[in-house]
Amino acid sequence: MNNNTLILLAIFIPLLGSLILPLLGCISCRMRNLAALIMVLTSLVCATLMMPSVLAGEHSKITLIFPLGFNFVLVADMLSIFMAIVSSLTGAIIVFYSFDYISHYENQNEYYLMVVMFLGSMMGIIFSANLILLYVFWELTALTSWRLIGFFREKNHVLKADKSFLVTVFGAVVMLVGFVMIYQQTGSFDYDVIKEKLTATNPLSSIAVIFILFGILSKSATLPLHTWLPDAGVAPSPVTALLHAAVLVKIGVYVYARLFISTFTVDEVWHTIIPFIAAVSALVSAGAALIETDMKRIIAYSTVSQIAFIFLGLAVGGELAITGGLLYILMHGLAKGGLFLCAGIVEQNTKVKDITKLGGLIHTMPVTAISFLLCAFSVMGIPPFGGFFSKYMVITGAVGSGQLFIAFTFIFGAFLTLIYLFRLFTMIFMGEVKTPSKGENSPIMLTSVAMLAVLSLISGLYINYIAGPVQNTAQQMLGMIK
């Protein structure tokens, strides 16, 4: 099976296959659940099968020409394969976790339809090589995430889902204006043509940069466009894991990497402005996490803060910083996904999200507590967890680029991460029992969080095996290798 076929399967098996899930659900819930998992695993398998040839320098491209530059162009290179594996791996674990978690609620057919379609849309964004095609898939993720955030259909939840939809869609429309400006400047929406036309002597206009960054920052929940993300915590925990950790907020950083590093040539001043925005976002959101008492909102603010670290690595440039930023996408997806899924177990067993009313749960929920702590260690950047190496590379890359003040700011942000995550762990799992718990009675959910915790540790212990391909990805993005 050639790579072009694998690209199409990775996108359209989950994207179109999701449409039959409600029908399968009317026949058998188990059949529907397994079909959903298989569809997501198909994307993972296809991306993994493409990896050897892509690492060997073979790039696959599918092109269908349409009028006015609205071409259907898909490409598989190191960056797209890396992101596809990260998204589909964490997505598959989250779908598996959902087998038990979602079984307690109504609207299960719609849930699996939207989750799998969302992941298929993400695959479309990842493999797109045309700005209009990217925009179409981008908006599809907004639509599906809107339904997922408002899953419980309570009035307050629907309002918060509407808020997230309006912020991200407005950002996308502004970004589309930037894309049109690129078309006016280059005559094309295709990445390859744009890359040829935009040079150091003909960089992308600053207005277009601002418009496109606005869309990216709104999707990535970066200050000041971050407020929708903590509010999205009203969604089911597997949804928040999917949106906050694995996929949705990573769309923005992926598109930034794809466009601003691999495709566009922009003025050097942006390599200072974007790290500054990221630094402010990291500190403000970390401060919010320190004073928040809602368990899922704390983890959400942590996501806003950690996404800033990824932007730092990608924005300062240089092989080391970009490698660290890409590794951060993987490590954060695994660890933060684990934290949200652990929070889901706690919430479902205690019916409480306020950490001031929790405590002592390690006695009745030891696997959840240990998994939570291991994932927290990775987010904190404690060696030998994977999060340590990505954080070290990003900050070292910032120092190497001469942005010492920004690097110091992020070191302080890392210290705040240590404080608020230890606070979160101790208030939920340590001390006296304040709220009774049903205990751990779901092998599926426990297996899911344990897998993410173990992967967070293994990814650090075997970092050399992971860092090599990721470094090659960074080199390809910088044009050092083909």
N, C-alpha and C positions, 0 to 999 in steps of 0.2 A: 504494500500500500504506500503510495507516494505521499510526500508532505502536503501537497495541495489538497488531496483528499482528507488528510488528517486535520488540516485547518478547518475545512468545512464541517467535518464531523464534530470537532471541538466546540464550534459555535452553535450549529443548528440542531444537534441532538438535544441539548438542553433547551434551546430557545423554542423550537417547534414541538419537541417532545413534551414540554410542559403542558401543552394544550390538551393532551389526552389524559393527564393525571386526574382531573375531576371525574372523567368517565370511569377510569379504573377504580376510583374511590367509591363509586356507586356499586361496584361489584365486590371489591375486597379492599379493606384498609391496608392490609399487609401487602397486597399486590401493588397498590399505589405507592406505599412507602419505599418498597424495594425498587420500583421503577424509578422513583425520584433519585434515589441514591445511585443507581446504575447510570442514569443520565449525567449526573455530576462527575462520577468516576470516569465516564467516557472522556470528558474533557481532560482530566488528569492523565489518563493513559495516553491519549493522543499527543498531549504536550510532551510527555516523557519519551514517547517513541520518536519524536522529532528532535530531541535534544542531541543525540550523537552526531547527526548530520549537520546540525546548526553549529555545534562546537567545532566541527571540522571546516567550517567556513561556507557551508552551503546555505544560501538564503532562498526561500521559496516565496513566490509572489503570484497572486491571482489578480487578473485585471479584466474588467468588463467596461468598455468605454460607453459613456452616455453624454448627451448634449450638456453644454454650459458647465462642464467640469464636474458634474455629479457622478463621478466614476465609482464603480464598485471595485475597490482595491484592498486586498488583504495581503499581509506579509508576515512571515515567520523568521525572526532573527533572535539573537540571544536575549534581548530585553523582553520581547513578547513571550518567549518560551518561559523565562524565569517568572514573569508575572502570572502567566497562566497556571504554572505549577503551584505557586504560592496560593493563589485564589481558589483553585479547584481542590487543593488538599485541605485547606481549612474549611472550605465550603462543604466538602464531603463529610468531615467530622461533625460539623454543625447540623447537617441533614440527619445524620445517624442519631445524634443527641435528640433531635426533634421527634423521633419515633415514639419516645415515651413522654417527653415534655408536652407536646401538642395534643397528645391523646386525651388530655383532660379537658380540652376546650372544643367549642363549636368552630365552624368555618375551616375545618381541616383541609378540605379539598382546595379551597381558595389559597390557603397558606402554602401548600406544596406547589400549586400552580405558580404563585408569585415568587417564591424562593428560587425555584429552578429556572424560571424565566429571567429573574434578576441575574443569576449566575451566568446564564447564556448571553445576556446582554453585556455582562462584564467581559466575556470572551470576545464578543464583537468589538468592544472598545480596544481591547488588548491587541487584536490582530488587524485592526483598521489601519489603512495607510492613506486615507483621504479624509479631509477635515469635515466634509458634510456627512460621510458615513459615520465618522466618530460622533458627530452631533446627534444623529438619529439614535444610536445605541445609548448615548449619554442620557437623552431624554427618556428612553425606555427604562433605564435604571431609576430615574426619578419617579416615574409613574408606579412602578412595582414597589419601590420602597415606601411611597406614600400609602399604599394599601396595607403594607406590612406594619408600618408604624401605628396606624389606626386599627390594628387587627381586632381589638376588643370592642370597638364601636361605641365606647362610652363617649359622651359629648366632649369632655375635656381631652380625651385621647385623640379624637378626630380633629379638634382644633390644633393640637400640637403636630399632628400629621400634616394638616393644611399648612402650618407654618414652615415645616421642613420642605414641603413641596414648593411653596411660593419662593422661599429663599434660593433653593437650588435651581429652580426653573428660571427665575429672574436672572440669576447668575449665568445660566446657560444661554439665555437670549443675548445678554451683553457680550458673552464670549463669541456668539455667532456673528455679531457685528464686527468683532475683531477678525474673524475668519474671512468675512467679506472684504475687509480692508486688505488682508493678505492677498486675496484674489485680484484686487485692483492693482496691487503692487507687483505681483508675480504672474498673473494670468492663469493660475491653477490652484486647485485645492489639494493636489497630490503631494505627499511629503517629499518625494524624490525631486520633483520639479521645483518645489519651494526651496529645498536645500541648495539647489544649483543657482537659483536666482538671488537668494539672500546671501550676501558676502560681507566681509569686513568693511568694504567701501559702500555697500548698499544694505545696511542692517534693517531689521524690521522696525517700523515707525514706533515711537514711544507710545502713541495713543493706542495702537493695536496691541502692544504689550500690556498696557493697563487693562484694556477690555478683556483680553484672554486671561490674564491673571485674576481678574475679578471672578470669572467663572470658575477657575481652578480653586481659588481660596474659598469660595462659597461651598463647593462640593467637599473640600477637605476640612471644613469647619475650622478655618483659621481666623483668628481675631482680625477684624471685628465681626466677621460673618460666622461666628461659632455658636450662637445662642440656640440654634435649632437642634444641635446634637445632644446636649444634656436633656432637652425636652423629649427627645426621641426615646428616652429610657422607659417610657410608658409601654413600649412594645414588648412582646414576649422576649425572654432572655436570649433564645437562639437568634432572634431577629436583631437584637442589639449587638450580639457578637458578630453577626454577619455585616451589619452596617458600620459599627464602630471599629472593629478590629480587622476583619478579614477582607472586605471588599469595598464598601461604599466610599469611605474616606480615603482609601488607597487609590481610588480612581483619579483623584486630583493630583496626587504626587506622581502617579504613573504618567499621566498626560503631561505634567510638567517635565518629567524626565524625557519623554518621547519628543516633545516639541522644543523645549528650551535648551536641551543639551544635544539631542540627536539631529534636529531639523533646523531650528531657527539660528540666525546670527543676530544677537542683540547687543546693545551698548553695554560696555563694561560696568557702568554705574549700577546696573540691576543686580550684579553679583555682590553689591554692598547693601542695596535697599532690601532685597528679599531676606537675607539673613537677619537684618534688623527687625523686620516685621515678624519673622519667626521667633526671635528672641523675646519680643514683647508678648507674643502669643504664648510662649512656653511659660513665662513667669506669671502672667495674669491667670492663666488657667490652672497652674499649679497652686497658686494662692487660693483660688476658688475651691479646689479639691481639699485644701487644708481645713476649710471652715464648713464645708457641706456635710450634712448628716444622712442624706439619702444614698444608700449603698451604690446603686447603679449610676447616679449622677456623679459621684466621686470618680468612678471608673471612666465615665464619659469625659469629665474634665481632664482626667489623666490622658485620654486619647488625644484631646486637643493639644496638650502639652507635648506628647511624644511625637505627634505628626510634625511639630515644629523642628524636632531633631532631624527628621528625614529631609525636610526642606533645607535645613542648614547644610547637610551633606551634599545635596544635589546642587544647591545654589552657589556655594563657594567654589565649586569646581575642583579639578584635580583628580587624579586616579584614586588616591586613597580615600578622599572624602566621598566621592561618588560610590565607590565600593561599599563604604560604611553606610551610606544612605540606602543603597539597595538591600544590603544585609538587614538593615533596620526594618525594612518592609516585611521581610520574612520573620524576623525574631519577634517583632511587635504583633504580627498577625497571630502567631502561635500562642504567645503568652497572654496577650490581651483577650484573645478569644477564650482562653482557659479561665481568665478572671470573670468574664461575663457569664460563662456557663456555670461556674461555681456559684456565682451570685444567684443564678436561676434556681439552683438546687436549694440554696438557703431560703430564697423567697417562697418557693413552692412548698417547702416543708414547715415554714414558720408563719407565712402570710405577712411578713414584716420586712420593710426595706429601710427603716430608720435604725441606724447603727447604735443609737443611744438606748434602744430597746432590745438590743441583741447582746449576746455574750455567752461564753462557756460552751459553744457548739462543738468544740473539738472533741468533747466527750461522746457525743452522739453522732457526729459526722466527721470521723477522723480522716477518711479518704479525701473528702471535699476540702478539709482544712489543709492537709499536706499538699494537695494539688494546687490549691490557692496560693500557698506560700511559695512553692517552686516557681509558679508562673510570675508571682510578684518579684521574686529574686531576679528573674530575667528582665522584667521591666525596669527594675531598679538599676540594673547593670552590675550585679554581683558576680564575680568570677566563680566558677568557670561556665556560667550560663551564657547562652548565645547572645543575650542582650548586652553583656559586658563588651564583647568584641565589636559589635556594631557601634555602640556608644563611644568606645575608645577611638575607633577609626574616624568617626565624624568629628569629634572634638580635636583630635590630632590633625586632621585635614584642615580644620579652621585655623589652627595655630600655624600650620605650614603655609597657609595663604596670607598670613599677616594680620588676620582679624582677631587679635588677642583679646580685645574687650568682649567681642561677641562670644569667643570661646569661654571666657571666664563667666559670662552670663549663663551659658548653658551648663557649666559645671555647677553653678549655684542652683540651676533648675533641676539638675540630677540629684542634688542634695535634698531639695524639696520633695522630689519623687520618693526618695527613701523614707522621709518622714510621713507623708500622707498614706503611703501604702502599708507601712508598719502600723500606723494608727488604725487603718481600716481592718487589718488582720486581727489585731489585738482586741478591738471592740466587738468584732463578730465572733471570734473563736476562743478568746481567752477570758479569764475572770469568771465571775459568777453567772449562773444561768438566769436570764431574765425572762426569756420566752421559751416555752417548751417546744421541742422539735419532734417530728415523727421519726427521725432517724434516716438512715440511707437505705432506701428500699427500691432503687432503680439501677440495676446492673448496667443498663445501656448508658444512662447519664453519667454514672461513675466511670465507666470505661472511657467515655469521650473526654472527660476532664483529665483523667489520668494520662491518656494518650498525649494531650497537648502539654501537660506538665513534663512528661518524659521527653517529648520532642524538644521542649525548651532547654532541657539539660543536655541531651545528646547533641543538639546542634552546636552547643558550645564545646563539648568534649571532642567532637570531630570537626571542628571549625575549618581545618585545613582542606578537607574534602569539599566543603561548601564554598569557602572563600575563593578557591581557584576558578571555578566557572563564573562566579559573580565578578571577580576581577576581570576576567575576559570580557564579560558584558560591559563593564565600565570602559575598558580599552576600546571596544567596538563603538560605543557611544561617542567617545572622544576622537574617533577616526584613527586610532593607533594601529588597529588591525581591521581586517575586513570580515 
